[in-house]
């Protein structure tokens, strides 16, 4: 079976996000002062072949921990759904 995973990777809340800070400041300069605390992360879509949703979930989690996310500085979350 084929599954689609949607992964969100974000800097940990305890860490500074320089890119997010620059975007926040730029939004304020554009007159959008009511927007604050922007955090910039990554969104990744991928497909995985697995025997069931549990195996797909395990494969995506392993991909995140071994390569896609830097666990020292980033956290991740994902969803998995079966596609035809």
Buried (B, 14 or more C-beta within 10 A) or exposed (E): EEBBBBBBBBBEEEEEBEEBBEBBEEBEEEEEEEEEEBBBBEEBEBEBEBEEEEBBBBBBBEBBEEEBBEEEEBBBEBEBEEEE
